[in-house]
Amino acid sequence: MVRDFWPLVVAILIAILSTLQPYSRTPPAHEFPTTAPFGDLDLSDWNYRAIKLDQHWQWHPEQLVSPGKISNDAEHKAVALPHYFSGQQHLRGERQNFGSYRLRLKLPKNAHQQNLSLSLSFVCNSATVFFYPLGSEQNQIKPILEVGKVSKESKGHSAELGRFHASLPLQQNKLHYELLIQVAGHNSPNPGLCQAPVIATGKSIQRLEQLQQINQGFIVAIILSFGLYAIGTSIAGSRNRSYLWIGSAAVLVALTKASLGNFYNLTPDESINGSYRFSFSLLYSTILLGGALILGFIHHSFKVNFFSHRLVKANLLIAFTLSLPLFLLPASYSRDLIFIVACFACVQYLLVLYLLRQALQNRLMYARRITLYTLPLLIAAPVEFAKYLGFLGENQLLVAAIVFLVVAQGLNQSQKLARVSKLASRLSQGLGDAVQKQTADLHLKNQELLKTQQELTKANQELRALSVTDGLTSVYNRMYFDRQFIAEWQRSRRDQKHLCLMLIDVDHFKKINDEFGHSAGDGILRRIAKVLQSHFKRGSDIVCRYGGEEFIVILSDSTTTQAGVLAEQLRQKVEQEIIEYLESRLHITISIGVCGLTPGPEHQPLDLLNATDQALYKAKREGRNCVRVSSAPAPNKSKKN
């Protein structure tokens, strides 16, 4: 029992570690006092380490407060960041959301000697940032940072995503400053500041971001390694396609996490078409594709399928199609598609719940385990959506749930492979002992073997007859074709009779093997062989398996036109065949190449075979499920039989 639960315990520990950020903690503003009468954040004893300015903000709704204005008569209230100021949290619709955040700071006396910077992360909306000493004249105050366009009207509004840095203009003998941020969130899902600004020296901010990248890299490395491991296992030959789906989802999440974790010192002009535009497009695409991949993972985890394979693949194709506009359209248009992303994600969520419910009700193998692995993700998804709408604060539940699912599934997969390897080792050892015992028995029965020598000689004669027969389809094999084709060629050349070849290939046979297994492919080959034997009834017609999914027919004393008609009749007969395998109905088609000639002294058997092969490739290139007849190859005077 313990060995069955150790992957679960390890996955929980790694998921918890992925949410910890011990090296990138930024002290919040509430650790510092405020001074009367204006409620300034007192940083007189500040050691210039990074501070998250998340407390003591004054919020002026529906007002774009002018910089330098010190009147306290305007309507405002105290808020903490992140602060979403929309009263209606809808994903669509016109809204006139704008306002101003104000924070007063009292800096140390030598602050002007430091290279202080302000880092503003994930603005989510248009923002204009001012930083000035109290008492400054309004006409002398210039913005230190502009993101998008801040206005009272939604026309021309543009909200840019990204991480922005700005140096703070400090003056000697000036201690009291005001930080003013004007924001506008027209048509924005989260109007307001998504995260609190950070103030520190330029080096401190750079060091902080480097440590955050290390922390995020740990998470990305875990998800990506297990994702690639799952994909590699599936490609290497595992019949369980759930590994491929969960591995693809993990790689997609890792790439998105890595893209969002990059930090760039971008100016507003550079960020408009910069990496963060791509990062958040990739994030929304991950929501679309990730839900479809998780659905496919659960679907392929059980032998009983509650959905068809086509439906699951079509669902993934729809998700991929919906994600393309997020990359191709401008930001103003792609923002309107968030409603579609949310609706599609809800559909995936409900489908996943339905699959798990059906699996538990039918008591399928591994149903409880898969449910246990996906349960944190099912809880984290609505929590993340509520956080996105501003109803909940920041949390790492979704990251922990994804890490838990990927790591738990990867460790469980490794555990299964270890058991298989151990079992194979035991079987190998037992087989060696059995071989030694059989060797001793054979030595003792040597006399009996001598007596059966005559019977073996007779059996060898029967084996010679079987050596020209294909064991799977019971038609002639390639060796027999090579021998008989030369004989028919010489006879047709001697009697000046027409000789035709018909090369037949099963369409999309590899795809059938990959999706339904080799047993289904073997059944299809046997069925087609029976159709061939019933279709060619003349005693002179020779049906052979040429190799893999290809068959070849030798038609002696037949014109090319007659062979083409027979080929078309054969194609229609195979197309009408319906092969039932398990709960699936397989429709099989074939492609046929035909060529014929009257052998002459300037022809070679290989000429006819190559021409027939070219006709078959022409049928494949032109859409498959068709017959193509090649003209007789021209005689080569340089070749003589």
ABEGO torsion letter per residue (X at the ends): XAAAAAAAAAAAAAAAAAABBAAABBBBAAABBBBOAAGBBBAAABAGBBBBBABGBBBBBGBBBBBGBABAABBBBBBBOBBBABABBBABEBBBBBEBBBBBBBBBAAAAABBBBBBBBGAGBBBBBBBBBBGBBAAABBBABBBEBBBABABGBBBBBEBBBBBBBBBBGBABBBBBBBBBABGBABBEBABBBBBBBAAAAAAAAAAAAAAAAAAAAAAAAAAAAAAAAAAAGBABAAAAAAAAAAAAAAAAAAAAABBBBBBAAAAAABAAAAAAAAAAAAAAAAAAAAAAAAAAABABBABBAAAAAAAAAAAAAAAAAAAABBAAAAAAAAAAAAAAAAAAAAAAAAAAAAAAAAGBBGAAAAAAAAAAAAAAAAAAAAAAAGABBBBAAAAAAAAAAAAAAAAAAAAAAAAAAAAAAAAAAAAAAAAAAAAAAAAAAAAAAAAAAAAAAAAAAAAAAAAABBAAAGBBBAAAAAAAAAAAAAAAAAAGBBBBBBBBBBBGAAAAAAAAEAAAAAAAAAAAAAAAAAABABAABBBBBAEEABBBBBBBGBBAAAAAAAAAAAAAAAAABBBBBEABBBBBBBBBBBBBBBBBAABBAAAAAAAAAAAAAAAAAAGEGBBBBBBBBBBBAABBX
